[in-house]
Amino acid sequence: MTVACSPPRLRPAPLLALVVPCYNEEETLPHTLDVLNELLCGLKVQGRISQESFALYVDDGSSDRTWQLLEERHQTDPCCRGISFAANAGHQNAVWAGMETARDWGVDCIISLDADLQDDIAAIPHMLEHYAGGCDIVYGVRNDRSSDTSFKRGTARFFYRFMGWLNVRLIPDHADYRLVARPVLDALPAYGEQALFLRGLFPTMGFKSARVYYRRLSRQAGVSKYPLLKMLSFAWKGITSCSAAPLRLAGIMSLVCMLAALAYTLVSLCKYMMGETIQGWTSMIIVVLLLGSVQLFCLAVMGEYLAKIFTEVRRRPRYIVEKSL
């Protein structure tokens, strides 16, 4: 259960790493580098974070000049660090790689946020206050999504309600903007699944947590990396990664169709015994198509879970780091 933390300061200023996954962010990255560097400098002056704190950018196999921009900035700004994947591994793996790398570099906590800065960085000082009060996970939660389209807001509400119906523990309107403290980072290696869905993972870990609310901002440059089809794929990945309910749903649908077919058979026998014959090629075809479609749906759902088992059994690396700063 997510709880609010007590205000007294229990922890000293942490060594903080801002984990920023990047994929083809050439247009927006120069602005992001300046803004996050200014943020870190301000927090250091205020004594909220250690002087060795830094920003860790994870280049997720970009095909533009994203990595070149990071290399150029690193030459003049030691707080700008980075790793680059050999190939695109996906947003969730980029966040995971950032957390693993930051842990290996000895940080006290990380804050993950997207490179487009739609997640308001003004919430970061409040996250640090909760961390100082003893929280190990602080979720950034959107309380104003007016910058999103009405379609995106509506589908998001439906997704969170549907996941709640499946008894999947999610934080509504929380993406991947969160603070994660060292005890949580140390516990992450125990989670070995290949198909990562971090939004569903952290609420199940049981660490003391809090929420910070913020207004989602509009994108300043570039285009969204999550078009409709990719969002649907991500939602389906989240459902199948966190719940076995689709398998049970397939079984229920099969049972309902079997009962319907049995009822139709009894009706047909009764009418035959009464000297009547149910006419209609159409009714027979409807029944055949209904049963066939349900069977194919059940096979598709089972196939999705079998594919996940196949992926897990192969135990391939989630990502390959080619370069680092």
C-alpha positions in Angstrom: 0.0 0.0 0.0 1.3 3.4 -0.9 1.7 5.7 2.1 2.9 9.2 2.8 6.2 9.6 4.6 6.8 11.5 7.8 8.4 14.9 7.2 11.5 14.6 9.6 14.8 14.2 7.8 16.1 10.7 8.4 18.7 10.5 5.6 21.6 12.8 4.6 21.9 14.4 1.1 22.1 11.4 -1.3 24.3 10.7 -4.2 21.7 11.0 -6.9 21.6 9.8 -10.5 19.0 11.1 -13.0 18.4 8.1 -15.3 17.2 9.4 -18.7 16.4 6.9 -21.5 17.0 8.4 -24.9 15.9 7.1 -28.4 16.4 9.4 -31.3 16.2 12.5 -29.2 18.5 14.7 -31.3 16.0 17.5 -31.4 15.1 17.8 -27.8 18.4 16.6 -26.2 20.3 19.9 -26.2 17.5 21.6 -24.2 17.2 18.6 -21.8 21.0 18.6 -21.1 20.9 22.3 -20.2 17.8 22.0 -18.0 18.9 18.9 -16.1 22.4 20.3 -15.6 20.9 23.5 -14.2 18.6 21.4 -11.9 21.5 19.4 -10.5 23.6 22.5 -9.9 20.7 24.1 -8.0 20.1 21.0 -5.9 23.8 20.8 -5.0 24.0 24.5 -4.0 20.9 23.9 -1.7 22.6 20.9 -0.2 19.8 18.6 -1.2 22.1 16.1 -3.0 25.8 15.2 -3.0 28.3 17.2 -5.0 29.1 14.0 -7.0 25.5 13.6 -8.3 25.1 13.2 -12.0 22.8 12.6 -14.9 23.0 9.2 -16.6 21.7 9.1 -20.2 20.9 5.7 -21.7 21.0 5.7 -25.5 18.6 3.0 -26.6 20.2 2.3 -30.0 19.4 5.7 -31.6 20.0 6.2 -35.3 20.4 9.9 -35.1 23.1 12.1 -33.4 21.9 11.4 -29.8 25.1 9.7 -28.7 27.3 12.2 -30.5 25.6 15.0 -28.6 26.2 13.2 -25.3 29.9 12.7 -26.1 30.3 16.4 -26.9 28.6 17.4 -23.6 30.6 14.9 -21.6 33.9 16.6 -22.6 32.8 19.8 -20.9 30.4 18.5 -18.3 31.6 15.6 -16.1 28.0 15.4 -14.6 26.8 14.2 -18.0 27.4 10.4 -18.2 26.0 7.9 -20.5 25.8 4.3 -21.8 24.9 3.3 -25.3 23.2 0.0 -26.4 24.5 -1.9 -29.4 20.9 -2.1 -30.7 17.5 -0.9 -29.7 16.3 -2.8 -26.6 13.2 -0.9 -25.6 12.3 1.8 -23.1 11.8 -0.5 -20.1 15.2 -2.1 -20.7 16.8 1.3 -21.0 15.4 2.3 -17.6 16.6 -1.0 -16.1 20.1 -0.6 -17.5 20.2 2.9 -16.1 19.3 1.6 -12.6 21.8 -1.2 -12.8 24.6 1.0 -14.0 23.9 3.7 -11.4 23.8 1.0 -8.6 27.2 -0.3 -9.7 28.5 3.3 -9.6 27.5 3.6 -5.9 24.5 5.9 -5.9 22.1 6.3 -3.0 19.1 6.8 -5.2 18.0 7.3 -8.8 15.2 9.3 -10.4 14.1 8.0 -13.8 12.5 10.5 -16.3 12.0 10.7 -20.0 14.2 12.9 -22.2 11.3 15.0 -23.5 10.8 16.5 -20.0 7.0 16.2 -20.2 7.3 15.0 -16.6 7.7 18.2 -14.7 11.1 18.3 -13.0 9.7 20.7 -10.4 8.5 17.5 -8.6 12.1 16.3 -8.1 12.7 18.4 -4.9 9.5 17.0 -3.4 10.7 13.4 -4.2 13.9 14.1 -2.4 12.0 15.4 0.6 10.1 12.0 0.8 13.4 10.2 0.3 14.9 12.1 3.2 11.9 11.2 5.3 12.6 7.5 4.8 10.7 6.5 1.6 12.4 4.0 -0.7 10.1 4.5 -3.7 8.5 7.8 -4.7 6.0 7.7 -7.6 5.5 10.7 -9.8 1.7 10.8 -10.5 0.0 13.0 -13.1 -2.9 14.9 -11.7 -3.4 17.0 -14.9 -3.2 15.4 -18.4 -4.6 18.3 -20.3 -1.6 18.3 -22.7 -2.7 14.8 -23.8 -5.4 14.2 -26.4 -8.8 13.2 -25.2 -8.4 9.8 -26.9 -5.1 9.2 -25.0 -6.7 10.2 -21.7 -9.7 8.0 -22.3 -7.7 4.9 -23.2 -5.4 5.5 -20.2 -8.4 5.6 -17.8 -9.8 2.4 -19.4 -6.4 0.7 -19.1 -6.0 1.4 -15.4 -9.6 0.4 -14.6 -9.1 -2.8 -16.6 -5.8 -3.6 -14.8 -7.6 -3.0 -11.5 -10.3 -5.5 -12.5 -7.5 -8.0 -13.2 -6.2 -7.4 -9.6 -2.9 -6.0 -11.0 -1.4 -3.5 -8.6 -0.7 -0.3 -10.5 -0.4 3.4 -9.5 -3.0 5.2 -11.7 -1.5 7.9 -14.0 2.0 6.9 -13.0 4.4 6.1 -15.9 8.2 5.7 -15.3 8.8 8.9 -13.4 9.9 7.7 -10.0 12.6 7.9 -7.3 14.2 4.5 -6.4 16.4 4.3 -3.3 19.4 2.0 -2.8 17.6 -0.8 -0.9 15.3 -1.2 -3.9 18.2 -1.1 -6.4 19.9 -3.8 -4.4 16.8 -6.0 -4.6 16.3 -5.7 -8.3 18.8 -8.4 -9.4 16.5 -11.0 -7.9 13.9 -10.1 -10.6 15.2 -12.0 -13.6 12.2 -11.9 -16.0 13.0 -10.8 -19.5 9.7 -9.1 -20.3 9.9 -6.1 -18.0 6.9 -4.0 -17.0 8.2 -1.7 -14.3 4.9 0.0 -13.6 3.6 -3.3 -12.3 6.8 -4.4 -10.7 7.6 -1.7 -8.1 4.1 -1.6 -6.4 4.5 -5.3 -5.6 7.9 -5.0 -3.9 6.6 -3.8 -0.6 9.0 -1.0 0.2 7.9 2.2 1.9 6.6 4.6 -0.8 4.9 7.9 -1.4 3.4 9.8 -4.3 4.2 13.2 -5.7 1.7 14.9 -8.0 2.5 17.0 -11.0 1.1 18.4 -14.2 2.1 16.7 -17.4 3.7 19.2 -19.8 3.5 19.4 -23.6 6.4 18.2 -25.7 8.8 21.0 -26.7 10.4 19.2 -29.6 10.5 15.9 -31.5 7.7 13.4 -31.8 6.3 10.9 -29.4 8.0 7.5 -29.4 4.7 5.8 -28.4 2.2 5.8 -31.3 -1.1 4.0 -31.0 0.1 0.5 -32.0 3.1 0.7 -29.7 0.9 1.8 -26.8 -1.5 -1.1 -27.4 1.5 -3.5 -27.6 2.9 -2.1 -24.3 -0.6 -2.4 -22.6 -0.9 -6.0 -23.8 2.6 -6.7 -22.5 1.7 -5.3 -19.2 -1.4 -7.4 -18.9 0.3 -10.7 -19.8 3.4 -9.9 -17.6 1.4 -9.2 -14.5 -1.7 -11.4 -14.7 -2.8 -14.8 -15.8 -6.4 -13.6 -16.1 -6.5 -13.7 -19.9 -5.9 -17.5 -19.7 -8.8 -17.8 -17.3 -11.0 -15.6 -19.5 -10.2 -17.9 -22.5 -11.3 -20.8 -20.4 -14.6 -19.1 -19.3 -15.4 -18.2 -23.0 -14.8 -21.8 -24.0 -17.1 -22.9 -21.2 -19.9 -20.4 -22.2 -19.7 -21.5 -25.8 -19.8 -25.1 -24.9 -22.9 -24.5 -22.8 -24.5 -22.6 -25.6 -23.7 -25.4 -28.1 -25.1 -27.9 -25.6 -28.3 -25.9 -25.2 -28.7 -25.5 -29.0 -28.2 -29.3 -29.3 -31.0 -30.0 -26.7 -33.4 -27.6 -28.4 -32.7 -29.3 -31.8 -33.3 -32.8 -30.3 -36.5 -31.6 -28.7 -37.9 -30.1 -31.9 -36.8 -33.3 -33.8 -38.8 -35.5 -31.3 -41.8 -33.2 -31.8 -41.6 -33.7 -35.6 -40.0 -30.3 -36.3 -36.7 -29.5 -38.0 -34.7 -26.4 -37.4 -34.2 -24.9 -40.8 -31.5 -22.5 -41.8 -28.0 -22.8 -43.2 -27.3 -19.4 -41.7 -27.9 -20.4 -38.1 -25.5 -23.4 -38.5 -22.8 -21.2 -40.0 -23.2 -18.7 -37.2 -22.6 -21.4 -34.6 -19.6 -22.8 -36.4 -18.0 -19.4 -36.8 -18.7 -18.5 -33.2 -17.1 -21.7 -31.9 -14.2 -21.5 -34.3 -13.4 -17.8 -33.4 -13.5 -18.6 -29.7 -11.2 -21.5 -30.1 -8.7 -19.4 -32.2 -8.9 -16.7 -29.5 -8.1 -19.1 -26.8 -5.2 -20.6 -28.8 -3.8 -17.1 -29.4 -3.9 -16.2 -25.7 -2.2 -19.5 -24.8 0.3 -18.9 -27.6 1.2 -15.5 -26.1 2.0 -17.0 -22.7 4.0 -19.8 -24.4 6.0 -17.2 -26.3 6.8 -15.5 -23.0 7.9 -18.8 -21.5 10.1 -19.4 -24.6 11.7 -15.9 -24.1 12.3 -16.5 -20.5 13.9 -20.0 -21.1 16.4 -18.7 -23.6 17.8 -16.3 -21.0 19.3 -13.9 -23.5 20.6 -10.6 -22.2 18.1 -7.8 -22.0 20.6 -5.4 -23.6 24.2 -5.1 -24.7 26.1 -2.0 -23.7 28.4 -1.0 -26.5 29.8 2.3 -25.2 29.9 4.2 -22.0 30.8 7.7 -20.7 
